[in-house]
């Protein structure tokens, strides 16, 4: 079971998935384009710093705190969106 702790309010409600992927790609400073089926941990640029940036990005933009267990469960970008809450996306 995924544990998520919600802070106060959501900054981005109904964000387009494509916009999310683009913003995250910029935050992570990935040269590789992110798609819904991209396996994050299999990208050449994924490392522990990327994990920290991802945690911060999700917390700042969606007010969702992901745990280390959540990070381990991410298989694709689509699974990350499910963890954040698919209701927050168009």
C-alpha positions as CSV (number, residue, x, y, z in Angstrom):
1,X,0.0,0.0,0.0
2,X,1.3,3.4,-0.9
3,X,1.4,6.0,1.8
4,X,1.0,9.5,0.9
5,X,0.9,12.5,3.2
6,X,-0.9,15.5,1.8
7,X,0.2,18.9,3.0
8,X,-2.2,21.9,2.6
9,X,-3.5,22.4,-0.9
10,X,-2.6,21.4,-4.5
11,X,-0.9,24.0,-6.6
12,X,-1.4,22.2,-9.9
13,X,-4.8,20.6,-10.3
14,X,-5.6,19.1,-13.8
15,X,-2.1,19.6,-15.1
16,X,-1.6,18.1,-18.5
17,X,0.5,15.0,-18.4
18,X,2.7,16.3,-21.2
19,X,3.4,19.5,-19.3
20,X,4.3,17.6,-16.2
21,X,6.7,15.4,-18.2
22,X,8.3,18.4,-19.7
23,X,8.6,20.3,-16.4
24,X,10.1,17.2,-14.7
25,X,12.5,16.7,-17.5
26,X,13.8,20.2,-17.1
27,X,14.0,19.9,-13.3
28,X,16.0,16.7,-13.6
29,X,18.1,18.2,-16.4
30,X,17.6,15.2,-18.5
31,X,18.6,15.3,-22.1
32,X,16.4,12.3,-22.8
33,X,12.8,13.1,-23.5
34,X,10.4,11.7,-20.9
35,X,7.3,9.8,-22.0
36,X,4.5,8.1,-20.0
37,X,6.2,4.7,-20.6
38,X,9.7,5.9,-19.8
39,X,11.3,3.7,-17.2
40,X,12.9,6.3,-15.0
41,X,15.4,4.0,-13.3
42,X,16.6,2.7,-16.6
43,X,17.5,6.1,-18.0
44,X,21.2,6.9,-18.2
45,X,20.8,10.1,-16.2
46,X,18.9,8.7,-13.2
47,X,20.8,8.8,-9.9
48,X,20.4,9.6,-6.2
49,X,20.4,13.4,-6.9
50,X,17.7,12.9,-9.5
51,X,15.7,11.0,-6.8
52,X,16.0,14.0,-4.5
53,X,15.0,16.4,-7.2
54,X,12.0,14.3,-8.0
55,X,10.9,14.2,-4.4
56,X,11.2,18.0,-4.1
57,X,9.4,18.6,-7.4
58,X,6.5,16.5,-6.4
59,X,6.2,18.0,-3.0
60,X,6.5,21.5,-4.2
61,X,4.1,21.2,-7.2
62,X,1.6,18.7,-5.9
63,X,1.9,18.9,-2.1
64,X,2.5,15.1,-2.0
65,X,5.3,13.6,0.0
66,X,6.6,10.4,-1.6
67,X,8.6,8.0,0.5
68,X,11.6,5.9,-0.4
69,X,9.3,2.9,-0.8
70,X,7.3,5.0,-3.3
71,X,10.4,5.7,-5.3
72,X,11.3,2.0,-5.4
73,X,7.8,1.2,-6.7
74,X,8.0,3.6,-9.7
75,X,8.3,1.6,-12.9
76,X,7.2,4.2,-15.5
77,X,6.3,7.9,-15.5
78,X,2.7,6.8,-15.7
79,X,3.2,4.9,-12.4
80,X,4.6,8.1,-10.9
81,X,1.5,10.0,-12.0
82,X,-0.6,7.3,-10.3
83,X,1.4,7.8,-7.1
84,X,0.9,11.6,-7.2
85,X,-2.8,11.0,-7.9
86,X,-4.2,10.7,-11.4
87,X,-7.1,13.0,-10.5
88,X,-4.6,15.9,-10.6
89,X,-3.9,15.4,-14.3
90,X,-5.9,15.9,-17.5
